[in-house]
């Protein structure tokens, strides 16, 4: 590494806490694809043309920018979230959520002297794998994967030969708990009986061992985001030297229900185009910035839905959801003055301020009390709960109560939301079916378009088309393509048109 660039980066990150994610760390020496980080940037600095891209930017800013200007993130503008009440509807695109979530992340990271650019990279990246129709499609997509795997599993199970060498490979990959630090297999994978199909899942579908609920779903937006950002999904080849494993850990594990811990998460996937022959992300790549994103996502989702729902109900029914929420919260727990005032004023900005300030105040006390100032994040890596940052107990309870209120008074009581979600789930499954079954015409057309846009070599196109013969690969590829499509593209693709 050139001393000049190393010194530039060190100076730019000199105001960060020792426990923050720094661009160059002894504990994180390789990208997800196995390329040495220091050597990569040293080579870039020696190249006069490439050096221009490094001037005035740290590696963490470069990772952030790669996501910010990526095609999947750009297409979020045409993915929509709708709320109904009476005769009214409120529409916002998913870019709104992502940008506000990123802002909340930066605000908290800045106040805690964590790496803002790194936190923003996680926040932006965690949403690039979100399906069209957002939450309406999430569960149907996961169920569709389960259903398709069950279909081909039943066929192959009858054809398996116990003497087949794949059985030995399968036992090595899935049966050795020591290799994965004792973490459990996800439920959707355990249900697959055929060793041949299990081996194909290991080859073609990103999965992880662990204890948290998110690994038990065949589709999660964070997992899909990791896959789209790091992999050429058509050829299952690793994209070269792009992201640190800490970034991808945060992207995959951006849900508030996920926690650090030695047995909570372990992903390892053999994949071509890597320096080591595999990509790996583990609980050892946890960071405090990733913890910030976990909360920023929920804070944003809850406040935005409350604000949209209140707009719709105020206009259609002359109801004030903020007032109703305030009454319920006061009955349950009582309220601090700043939160009470925010609800009185129907001020979503003040709600953001309340939760951000609480997070900062509570977490600063924790970070200030870390052994050795948290250098190396050792307490966090050991799963020491005393080192976890987040909202105070009271604020987290308020956030949960607001979420429960929204579920009860908006999503569960408004019939049009239920009907719309059912319809969109069906449309999403129809799109996946068309993609999965279109190995002769539809998928080759997607491959041809991608080859032109990305200037593939002919050998890559041939490889991508040959891989379509594998059913498990087509399952994952169908989800990959669906995740990059916009709402209108789904309608057009399945043949639904407005007249």
Buried (B, 14 or more C-beta within 10 A) or exposed (E): BBEEBBEBBBEBBEEBBBBBBBBBEEEBEBBBBBBBBBEBBBBBBEEEEEBEEBEEBBBBBBBBBBBBEBEBBEBBEBBBBBBBBBEBBBEBBBBBBBBBBBBBBBBBBBBBBBBBBBBBBBBBBBBBBBBBBBBBBBBBBBBBBBEBBBEBBEEBBEEBEEEBEBBEBBEEBBEEEEBBBEBBBBEBBEEBEBBBBBBBBBBBBBBBBBBBEBBBBBBBBBBBBBBBBBBBBBBBBBBEBBBBBBBBBBBBBBBBEBBBBBBBBBBBBEBEBBBEEBBBBBBBBBBBBBBBBBBBBBBBBBBBBBBBBBBBBBBBEEBBBBEBBBEBBEEEEEBBEEBBEBBEEBBBEBBBBBBBBBBBEBBBEBBEEBEEEBEBBBBBBEBEEEBBBBBBEBBBBBBBBBBEBBEEBBBEEBEEBEEBBEEBBEBBBBBBBBBBEBBEEBBBEBBBEBBEEEEBEEEBBBBBBEBBEBBBBBBBBBBBBBBBBBBBBBBEBBEEEEE
